[in-house]
Amino acid sequence: MAALSDPKNQFMKKLMDFGKEKVKEMIPRGDTCNQYVVACIASEEELEERYSTIIEDAGKGSPETTDTYYFSKRLVVILNKHHWHGEARLLDPTGRLWETVTTEKDKKDDREPFEGRYFVGKMRENFPAEVWGTPKLVLFSHYIPCTIPRHQCARLIEEYVNTTGTEIILSYERSHGDTDEERAYAILSRNKEYITIILPWKQDQEAIVEQAESFLERMERGTKRDRKKHKKRKERETENTTESSQHRQRNRKRKRKRSK
């Protein structure tokens, strides 16, 4: 596990603290809100050289604020809204990815219309690529992106990366009771080329990684078994179809003989 003094880890800690501060400003006094997502667009070089000023810049000027999000330049803090989790509001404003990663059974849940707010696109517009090179999406979520059937935030992030080719540096603080942390981490770890997970404040990160790798191996074994079962089922169906066809042919021949 990398030390907290590492610039990326320090930046994640600042991102987490910034999110907590803004959440307190957004929710009514007396209410509580645990889950929030903070995201920004930054490059590796920028994170190494000026990670603290990215957040300082976001606090300046005239941010766009509502009771469920805070948006400033290339940083956004997002709360869950009704049926939509913050990850979906950030990465899937039209619902196209959600349609892909959830089942028909999940979709029966009544939902609010999608917002259509392209936070990532707006943040990209404010990123000085000519100065800092290739941008990445840096994302902190209080809870690990979930495996709850009607949301599937971990799979949604994976599908977003696979679809857009966006590189993500991701971190989280803890796991929600309704989410399988081992499964969520395993899903997010499948595409190591595009998703980097850093957990500077979790002492048990090595154990989580080992559990996730073990889970991935079990998933792969399960996939192989499913393929074999599918192949055998197809072979049986083919045999049954062939036998039925041969039976029909024999019946037709008998009928022709009787008619002569």
C-alpha positions, 0 to 999 in steps of 0.5 A: 500500500502506498504511503499517504505522503504520495501526491495521488493519495494526498489528493484523494484525501483532499478530494474526500474532505472537500466532498464532505464539506460541500455535502454539509452545505447542500443538505438541510440542517438536521438531515444526514447524508452518507453517500456522495461522489466527488470527481474531477478531470486531471492528468498524472503530471498535474496530480504529481505537481499541483494536486492541491491547487486543483481543489483550491481553484474549484472553490473560487468563482461562481460554482453551480449549486443545487441541493444535490450537486456542486459543480465548479470548473472541473470538479463536481460533488454529487449526491444520490437523487431519488432513485439515481446513485451519484455514479450514474448521475455522473457517468450515465446522464441518459441511462444508456449504460444502466439499460445495459448493466441491469436486468429487465426485473430491475428495470420494473422499479419506478424511476425518475427521468434521467437528467441529461446533465453531462458533468464529465463533458463540461469538466473536460472543456475546462481542462487545459490539455495544452498545459497538462497533457492527457486527462483522467477522471479522478473519482472518489465515492464514500461507499464503494460503487455498489452491486445493488441489482437495480443500480449496479454502479460497479458494473456501470463504471466498468461499462463506461470505461469499456465504452469510452476508453476513459482512464479512471483513478478511483477511491472509496472510504467504506462499503455499504451494507447492501453491497458485496465489497469483494464482488464490487472490487473484483468488477472494478479490478477487471480492467486494470489498464483503465481503472486504478484503485487507490485506498490510502486510508484502508489498512486492509487493502492487501486483503481486499485485493487478495479477496477480489483476485480470488473472486475473479478466479471463481468468476472465471471458473464459473464462466467456463462451467457455464460455457461447457453447460451451454455447449452441451445443451446446444449439442443435445438440442442439435441431437434432438432436432436431428432425431425429430427431423429423421422421425418426420422423414420416416413418417412421410415415407410411411404415408407415401407407401400407404397411399400407393 
